[in-house]
Amino acid sequence: MTRRFVVTGTDTDIGKSVFAAGLVRLLGGVYWKPVQAGVDGGTDSTRVAALAALPPERVLPEGYRLNTPCSPHAAAAIDGVTIDPDRLDPPATDRPLIIEGAGGALVPLTPTLLYADLFARWHEPMIVVATTALGTINHSLLTIEALRHRGVPIHGIAFIGDDVPESERIICAIGKVKHLGRLPRLDPLTSDTLAVAFAAAFHTEDFA
């Protein structure tokens, strides 16, 4: 079986898709977003494809593509769609598979199913993406605790933002998670600048 990683965040809009794009390119992998909520202005799949310079065959179609940019359970209700978890099992691939969740680990997919519950069902190694901004210690440790409570294996944590060594250290120490690296905010953010920065911040052997 090829290697799989599931990427979740401690909040929305912290750079989770940017990290996923960097990782899928570093590993020469395939990207999959199980549920996309909101399609105006592009999707996470199209953004990752552009940032990772992926050919179309290495971006798998979403299990569900919903129109409204909100929590998947609410977007599905607005669209008149019922999300069936059995349609969200990770697909088989011949390359490393990078799966990206939506928002944080406790975002509801249905009124009775959280993303963290789906992650527990998959039991694939999880990478938590966290910002280094103020508040990250609480958000990161709550995410780690929620995943561990469900028996989700945590591969490590990746940070995005400015260098804040003490926040990064205490999260890893209390949460007992591996520090995988830190990606700075990139301006401009392009496929080329991401590839260079990601290769400098992370090591392929940590994802072997």
C-alpha positions as CSV (number, residue, x, y, z in Angstrom):
1,M,0.0,0.0,0.0
2,T,1.3,3.5,-0.8
3,R,1.9,6.0,1.9
4,R,-1.0,8.2,3.0
5,F,-1.2,11.3,5.1
6,V,-4.2,13.2,6.2
7,V,-3.8,17.0,6.7
8,T,-6.0,18.9,9.2
9,G,-5.7,22.3,10.6
10,T,-6.2,24.0,14.0
11,D,-8.5,26.5,12.3
12,T,-9.6,27.7,8.9
13,D,-7.5,29.9,6.5
14,I,-4.2,29.2,8.2
15,G,-2.4,27.7,5.2
16,K,-3.4,24.1,5.3
17,S,-3.9,23.9,1.5
18,V,-0.5,25.6,1.0
19,F,1.1,22.9,3.2
20,A,-0.8,20.1,1.4
21,A,0.5,21.5,-2.0
22,G,4.0,21.6,-0.8
23,L,3.9,18.1,0.6
24,V,2.2,16.5,-2.4
25,R,4.9,18.0,-4.6
26,L,7.7,17.0,-2.3
27,L,6.5,13.4,-2.3
28,G,5.5,13.3,-5.9
29,G,2.1,12.3,-4.7
30,V,-1.6,12.6,-5.4
31,Y,-4.0,15.0,-3.8
32,W,-7.6,14.4,-2.6
33,K,-10.1,16.7,-0.9
34,P,-13.0,14.5,0.3
35,V,-15.5,17.4,0.6
36,Q,-15.3,20.8,-0.9
37,A,-17.7,23.4,0.5
38,G,-17.8,26.5,-1.6
39,V,-16.8,26.7,-5.3
40,D,-16.9,30.4,-6.2
41,G,-13.4,31.7,-6.7
42,G,-12.0,28.3,-7.2
43,T,-11.6,25.2,-5.0
44,D,-8.9,23.8,-2.8
45,S,-8.2,21.2,-5.5
46,T,-7.5,23.8,-8.2
47,R,-5.4,25.9,-5.8
48,V,-3.3,22.9,-4.8
49,A,-2.9,21.8,-8.4
50,A,-1.6,25.2,-9.3
51,L,0.7,25.6,-6.3
52,A,2.1,22.0,-6.6
53,A,2.3,22.1,-10.5
54,L,0.3,18.9,-10.6
55,P,-1.0,17.3,-13.8
56,P,-4.8,16.7,-13.8
57,E,-4.5,12.9,-13.2
58,R,-2.8,13.6,-9.8
59,V,-5.7,15.6,-8.4
60,L,-8.6,13.2,-7.6
61,P,-12.2,14.4,-7.8
62,E,-13.9,15.3,-4.5
63,G,-16.3,12.9,-3.0
64,Y,-18.7,15.8,-2.6
65,R,-18.6,19.3,-4.2
66,L,-20.9,21.7,-2.4
67,N,-21.8,25.2,-3.4
68,T,-22.0,27.1,-0.2
69,P,-18.8,28.2,1.6
70,C,-19.6,27.0,5.2
71,S,-19.4,23.9,7.3
72,P,-20.0,20.8,5.1
73,H,-23.1,19.7,7.1
74,A,-24.7,23.1,6.6
75,A,-23.6,23.3,2.9
76,A,-25.0,19.9,2.2
77,A,-28.3,20.8,3.8
78,I,-28.5,24.0,1.7
79,D,-27.7,22.0,-1.5
80,G,-30.1,19.2,-0.6
81,V,-27.3,16.6,-0.4
82,T,-26.9,13.8,2.1
83,I,-23.2,13.1,2.8
84,D,-22.7,9.3,3.0
85,P,-19.4,8.5,4.9
86,D,-19.1,5.3,2.9
87,R,-18.4,7.4,-0.1
88,L,-15.5,9.0,1.6
89,D,-13.1,6.1,2.0
90,P,-9.6,7.1,0.8
91,P,-9.1,6.0,-2.8
92,A,-6.3,3.5,-3.8
93,T,-3.4,5.2,-5.6
94,D,0.0,4.2,-6.9
95,R,1.6,7.3,-5.5
96,P,1.6,8.8,-1.9
97,L,-1.8,10.2,-1.2
98,I,-2.3,13.5,0.5
99,I,-5.8,14.0,1.9
100,E,-6.9,17.4,3.1
101,G,-9.8,18.0,5.5
102,A,-11.8,21.1,5.9
103,G,-11.2,23.8,8.5
104,G,-10.4,22.0,11.8
105,A,-10.7,18.5,13.1
106,L,-14.1,19.1,14.8
107,V,-15.8,20.5,11.7
108,P,-19.1,18.6,11.2
109,L,-19.6,16.6,8.0
110,T,-23.1,15.7,9.0
111,P,-25.2,16.6,12.0
112,T,-23.8,13.5,13.7
113,L,-20.3,13.0,12.2
114,L,-17.3,15.2,12.7
115,Y,-14.2,15.1,10.5
116,A,-12.3,13.7,13.5
117,D,-14.7,10.8,13.6
118,L,-14.0,10.1,9.9
119,F,-10.2,10.3,10.6
120,A,-10.6,7.7,13.3
121,R,-12.5,5.5,10.9
122,W,-9.6,5.8,8.4
123,H,-6.9,5.4,11.0
124,E,-4.3,7.0,8.7
125,P,-1.4,9.1,10.0
126,M,-2.4,12.7,10.6
127,I,-0.5,15.9,10.1
128,V,-1.7,18.8,12.1
129,V,-1.1,22.2,10.5
130,A,-0.9,25.1,13.0
131,T,-0.2,28.8,12.7
132,T,2.5,30.3,14.9
133,A,0.2,33.3,15.7
134,L,-1.1,34.2,19.1
135,G,-3.6,31.6,20.4
136,T,-1.9,28.7,18.6
137,I,-0.9,26.8,21.8
138,N,-4.5,26.4,22.9
139,H,-5.9,25.6,19.4
140,S,-3.1,23.1,18.7
141,L,-3.3,21.3,22.0
142,L,-7.1,21.1,21.7
143,T,-6.8,19.6,18.2
144,I,-4.2,17.1,19.3
145,E,-6.4,16.1,22.3
146,A,-9.5,15.7,20.2
147,L,-7.6,13.4,17.7
148,R,-6.0,11.3,20.4
149,H,-9.3,10.9,22.3
150,R,-10.5,9.1,19.1
151,G,-7.4,7.0,18.6
152,V,-6.3,8.9,15.5
153,P,-2.5,8.4,14.9
154,I,-0.7,11.7,14.8
155,H,2.4,11.7,12.5
156,G,3.4,15.2,13.6
157,I,2.7,18.9,13.5
158,A,3.7,21.5,10.9
159,F,3.8,25.2,11.6
160,I,3.1,28.1,9.3
161,G,4.1,31.7,10.0
162,D,6.9,33.6,11.8
163,D,9.5,31.8,13.9
164,V,8.0,31.6,17.5
165,P,10.3,28.9,19.0
166,E,8.7,28.8,22.5
167,S,5.2,28.3,21.2
168,E,6.4,25.5,18.8
169,R,8.4,23.9,21.6
170,I,5.7,23.8,24.2
171,I,3.0,22.5,21.8
172,C,5.3,19.6,20.9
173,A,6.3,18.9,24.5
174,I,2.9,19.0,26.0
175,G,1.2,17.4,23.0
176,K,3.9,14.8,22.6
177,V,4.1,15.3,18.9
178,K,6.9,15.5,16.4
179,H,7.9,18.9,15.1
180,L,8.0,18.4,11.3
181,G,9.1,21.9,10.4
182,R,7.8,25.5,9.9
183,L,6.9,27.1,6.6
184,P,7.1,30.9,6.5
185,R,4.4,33.0,4.9
186,L,5.5,33.5,1.3
187,D,5.1,36.7,-0.7
188,P,4.8,36.1,-3.5
189,L,3.2,32.7,-3.1
190,T,3.8,30.8,-6.3
191,S,4.6,27.2,-7.3
192,D,8.3,28.0,-7.5
193,T,8.6,30.0,-4.2
194,L,6.6,27.3,-2.4
195,A,8.7,24.4,-3.8
196,V,11.9,26.1,-2.6
197,A,10.6,27.1,0.8
198,F,9.0,23.8,1.5
199,A,12.2,21.8,0.6
200,A,14.2,24.0,3.0
201,A,11.6,23.7,5.8
202,F,10.8,20.0,5.7
203,H,12.7,16.8,5.1
204,T,11.5,14.0,2.8
205,E,12.7,11.3,5.2
206,D,10.2,12.6,7.9
207,F,7.4,11.4,5.6
208,A,8.9,8.1,4.5
